Amino acid sequence: MVDLIPDDPVIIAIVLILLAIIFFSYLLLRKTILEFRDGMRGNQ
């Protein structure tokens, strides 16, 4: 498992940034979908 981690800090930074983008995109989509569902039900 340790061999899979690259020694290059640039690669590590890129992977962390990509994971952060995916995570925040998921949170934003989830929040939008939940608000949309509440709006369809008529809840304010």
Buried (B, 14 or more C-beta within 10 A) or exposed (E): EEEEEEEEEEEEEEEEEEEEEEEEEEEEEEEEEEEEEEEEEEEE
